[in-house]
Amino acid sequence: MANFGQAMFVGSEVVVECGDKMSCCDREQAKAKCDNYNAEIANPEQPGPLSISPGSSGLASAKCTAQADAWNNFRDAMSKGKNKEERQQIAKDNSVSPCIGEQVAARWERGARSSKGLGVQQDHMIEVKWGGPASPEGLKNLGSRVNNFFGSISKRVGDDMLKATPPQEDISAIHFVCNPPCKPPKKGDENKNYSTGPKGKSPPTGPGSAPRTYLAD
């Protein structure tokens, strides 16, 4: 097993680090995910931290229903695409980042139709555990391993924050630390740095929680 990535929290800030097993396209998606979190926190219409939810069976059920609806809507849109180019654009428009959209489109052209065959899952860009709505709006295709990684982070790190002394019920920033090299989906991406975080803010350096590590084959 190799390290896909890990996460920890320092105060109200979450630090996510990529591992050797995270490919360039995985990193592109993770960067987009973290950028979206920070954009939500800094949303000029309603700025403020993400609120961690203790979770409930009702939320989990609503989330699953929303994902199923979004998946059906995406497959319907792809089926109505008039040609390869149009379907590729539909896939990219409905994916977290361009690289995974291109992969989905290519697999669709080879006959894949299931979530497993296309290698993606429907993702709430703001995890329900971290205060996102459990609705079908705003879901995007996210690579299965990246989705499982962030799902694990939101649950395990979120629960760790709620159990901290004092409890941390809000998330004020997400940092993604991901230096090169990586396995490239395209030639030339080997040395791209995918690190990101709130504008003008470096990752915190104080004492933090024990890292939560996600392993992949």
N, C-alpha and C positions, 0 to 999 in steps of 0.2 A: 504494500500500500504506500502511496506517495501523498505528500501534503498538497491538497488543492487550495487551501487558504485557511486563514484563522481570523478571529475577531476578539476584541476586548473593549471594555469601556474605561474611561478616565473621567470621573465626575459625570457630567451629562453628555459627554462626547464619545462617539463610537469610532473605533479605529479598526478598519478591515485591511488585512494584508493578503496579497496573492501568494500562492505557492508555486513550486516548480511544475506541478501538473496542470496549472491553469494556462490554457493556450492563449494566443494573441486574440482570437475572437472571443474567448471567454472573458478576457480582460477588458476588451472593448465594451462588452455587455455590462460587466460589473461597474466600469467607469460611468456608463450611461445611467445605470441604476442609482449610483451614489450621487451623481449630478442632479438627478431628479429629486432625490430626497432633500438635498440642500436648496434646490430651487423652491420646493414646497415650504421649507422652513423660512425662506426669505421672501415668500410670495407677498408682493406689495399690497394686494387686496386684503390679506389676512395673515400677516407675519406672525411667527411664533413657533415654539418647539413642537416636535411630534410627541403625542401622548401615548404612553405604553398601556395597552389593554391587558387586563388579567386573563381575557379570553372567556368564551362561553360556547356551549353547544349550539346556541342559536346563531352566533356569528359564524361558526365553522360551517353550518348548514347553508347559510346565505352565501358564503364565499364559494362553496362547491357549486351551488346553483348558478351563480354568476359566471364562474369559469366555464361551465358546460354551455351556457347561452352564448358566451363570447366565442367559444370554439366552433359552435354551429354557424355563427354569423361569419366567421373567418372562412370556413370551408365553403359556405355558400358564395361568398365574394370571389374566392379563387375559382370556383366552378363556372362562374359567369364571366371570367376573364376571357377576352376574345383571342388573345395570342400570348406567346411566351413572354414578350416584353411587358405586356399589361399585367400578367400574373406576377412577374417579378416585382413590379412597382407596388402591387397590392401587398405582396409579402413583406416588402421593405417598409411600407407605410404602417403595417400592423405588427412590426417587430421592434424590440427595444433598441437595436442598432443595425446599421446596414449589413454588416457581415453575416449576422444570423438570418436576416431576411433573404440574402442571396443564397444561403445554404438551404433554406426552406423551399425557395422557388426551384432550385435545382433538383431537390428530392421529389418535389411535386411532379416535375416533368418526367421523372423516372418512374412515376406511378404510385409513390407513397401518398397515403391519405390520412393515416392515423397519427395521433400525437406521438406515439413511439416511433413510427416510421419517419416522421418529419423531424424528430429529435428536439421538439420544443413542448413547452407547457404554457398555458395562459397565466400571465403574471399580473397581479395587482401592483402597479408601479410604486404605490405606497402600501407596504404590508398592512393587512388588517390588524395584526398584532401591534403595529406601531401607529395606529390611529387612522389608517386609510379606510375608505368606505368599502363595504362588502357588496358592491354593485357591479354589473357587467360593463359599466362605462369605464373607459381608460385602461382596459386590460391590453397587454401586448404579448406577443410571442417572445419567450425567453428560453434559451437553451436549457435542457432538462437539468444538467449538472449545476449550472449557475443558479437556476431557480431553487433547486434543493439546498444549495449552499446558503442563499439568502434566507430561505425559509427556516433553515436551522439557526442562522444568526438571529433572526427576529425572535424566534421562540426562546432559544437558550440564553442569549445575551439579554434579551428583554426580561426574562424571568430572573436572571442574576441581578439586574438593575433594581427590580422591584424588591428583591430580598436584601439589598445592600443596607448598610447602616451609615447614615440615614438612607431610606429608600430613594431611588432616583426614578421618578415617574415620568420624566420628560427627556427627550433627546434634542440637544441644541445644535449638533453638527455631526456629519458623517465624513470621515477621512478614509481615502483609499490609497494605501501605500503599495505601489506595484512598479518596481524598477525592472529594466530589461536584464537579460534577454528573455525571449519566450519563443515557443514553437509557432511559426507563422502560418496563417491561412493563405497569405499572399507574400510573394517575395518582396523583401524590403521592409517588412514590419518587425523584423527580429529585434531591432534596437529601439523600438518605440517605447516611451515611458507613459504608462497609463495612469500614473498617480493623479489624484484629484482631491479636492476638498473645498470648503467655503472660500470665497475670494479673499485673499489677503490674510488667511489664517493657516498657521502650520499645525500639524498634529500635536496633541498635548504630550508632554514628557513626564508628567508626575506619576505617582504610584497609581496603578490601575488594577483591574480584576485579573484573575487568571485567564489566559487566552483559551478560547473555544476553537478547537481545530477540526476541520472537515477533511476527511481522507477520501481519496479516490483511487480506483484500480489503475 
